[in-house]
Amino acid sequence: MKRIITYGTFDLMHYGHINLLRRAKELGDYLIVALSEDEFNKTQKNKKTYFSYDERKQHLEAVRYVDLVIPEKSWKQKIHDIHLYQVDIFCMGDDWEGKFDFLKEHCEVVYFKRTAEVSTSQIKTDLGGYGRSLTPPEIKDEE
């Protein structure tokens, strides 16, 4: 059995995320997603998510390509995870290209071309701030 692992925040799940997960699963038989915990996002990645860890985990577990979701608590856990879960391939988006080459002594490392026309950051920008309530306009009955 060939095991694959990827890491990320996966907030505001979109088709770019699905593309990454599908392509990762195509590399093997069992896909593990290490999902960044809220505290890790806040303190280490300087990110604020719209959805909580538990909500993002539920989204990922509903995706047919994902076999297991584990918590990402630190940058340094990758080598431990690769050995613990007997991972054959580590994969990430190509915006991280070269940053994880040190893992090549533990498993194969693959960088995927990102889905260029979509990103969580762009979605948040387009929505005008993700903390804001998106209230529909008042609708009045026409007589």
Legacy VTK file of the C-alpha trace (Angstrom):
# vtk DataFile Version 3.0
C-alpha trace
ASCII
DATASET POLYDATA
POINTS 143 float
0.000 0.000 0.000
1.395 3.398 -1.012
0.706 6.138 1.560
0.580 9.847 0.751
0.584 12.821 3.127
-0.130 16.507 2.641
-0.419 19.411 5.073
-2.536 22.531 5.138
-5.165 24.757 6.672
-7.955 23.939 4.187
-10.168 26.861 5.228
-13.114 27.786 2.968
-12.862 24.506 1.036
-12.830 25.153 -2.726
-12.091 23.317 -5.975
-8.363 24.123 -5.740
-8.269 22.120 -2.509
-10.230 19.311 -4.160
-7.782 19.287 -7.102
-4.843 18.951 -4.695
-6.516 16.142 -2.752
-7.521 14.278 -5.931
-4.033 14.533 -7.405
-2.473 13.458 -4.119
-4.744 10.407 -3.891
-3.874 9.477 -7.493
-0.265 8.976 -6.345
-1.164 6.060 -4.100
-3.706 4.137 -2.081
-4.101 5.983 1.211
-4.206 9.767 1.684
-3.426 11.367 5.032
-4.144 15.071 5.499
-2.375 16.837 8.346
-4.747 19.691 9.152
-3.316 22.774 10.840
-4.799 23.247 14.296
-6.260 26.650 15.217
-3.460 27.501 17.657
-0.777 26.523 15.126
-2.434 28.691 12.470
-2.617 31.618 14.868
0.847 31.472 16.439
3.057 29.905 13.763
1.344 30.639 10.431
-0.132 34.004 11.404
-3.486 32.952 9.915
-7.023 33.369 11.173
-9.433 30.791 9.841
-13.123 31.247 9.215
-13.908 27.653 10.204
-12.613 25.995 13.378
-10.321 22.978 13.303
-13.244 20.628 14.005
-15.334 22.142 11.207
-12.447 22.006 8.712
-11.791 18.412 9.769
-15.424 17.518 9.048
-15.120 19.070 5.574
-11.996 17.058 4.803
-13.444 13.815 6.136
-16.378 14.249 3.748
-14.060 14.343 0.722
-13.847 10.911 -0.877
-10.115 11.175 -1.591
-9.185 11.607 2.097
-8.622 8.501 4.207
-7.352 10.028 7.449
-7.138 13.524 8.962
-4.516 14.145 11.649
-3.695 17.376 13.504
-0.760 19.540 12.456
0.592 21.109 15.651
4.062 22.251 14.572
6.336 22.756 11.574
8.708 20.120 12.949
6.346 17.140 13.105
6.659 16.129 9.438
9.541 13.660 9.788
7.823 12.081 12.801
4.538 11.761 10.858
6.294 10.254 7.821
7.777 7.494 9.973
4.731 6.983 12.220
2.310 6.607 9.292
4.832 4.851 6.993
4.428 7.535 4.325
5.855 6.954 0.844
5.099 10.373 -0.691
4.847 13.871 0.768
3.073 16.388 -1.473
2.356 20.112 -1.394
1.441 22.942 -3.752
4.282 24.373 -5.823
4.145 27.643 -3.893
6.198 25.644 -1.342
8.609 24.248 -3.949
12.026 23.472 -2.479
10.972 24.222 1.104
10.457 20.556 1.972
13.273 18.979 -0.024
14.919 18.004 3.289
12.208 15.314 3.536
13.609 13.513 0.462
15.821 11.403 2.714
12.634 10.045 4.328
10.204 9.747 1.390
9.489 10.999 -2.116
8.552 14.695 -2.281
6.115 15.969 -4.939
5.076 19.574 -5.587
1.823 20.096 -7.492
1.070 23.060 -9.714
-1.538 25.136 -7.908
-4.980 25.791 -9.320
-4.068 29.327 -10.337
-7.473 30.964 -10.562
-8.600 30.236 -6.989
-7.220 30.676 -3.476
-8.690 31.014 -0.005
-6.980 34.390 0.403
-8.579 35.660 -2.812
-12.014 34.367 -1.768
-11.714 36.210 1.556
-10.674 39.388 -0.251
-13.513 39.069 -2.762
-16.008 38.647 0.073
-14.758 41.863 1.640
-13.559 40.324 4.879
-14.491 36.946 6.179
-15.665 38.100 9.621
-18.358 40.335 8.207
-21.970 39.217 8.065
-23.192 38.827 4.512
-26.800 39.889 5.016
-29.002 39.770 1.942
-30.855 42.937 1.012
-34.306 43.416 2.474
-36.947 41.964 0.191
-40.370 43.599 0.095
-43.494 42.111 -1.344
-44.519 43.814 -4.529
-48.189 44.543 -4.767
LINES 1 144
143 0 1 2 3 4 5 6 7 8 9 10 11 12 13 14 15 16 17 18 19 20 21 22 23 24 25 26 27 28 29 30 31 32 33 34 35 36 37 38 39 40 41 42 43 44 45 46 47 48 49 50 51 52 53 54 55 56 57 58 59 60 61 62 63 64 65 66 67 68 69 70 71 72 73 74 75 76 77 78 79 80 81 82 83 84 85 86 87 88 89 90 91 92 93 94 95 96 97 98 99 100 101 102 103 104 105 106 107 108 109 110 111 112 113 114 115 116 117 118 119 120 121 122 123 124 125 126 127 128 129 130 131 132 133 134 135 136 137 138 139 140 141 142
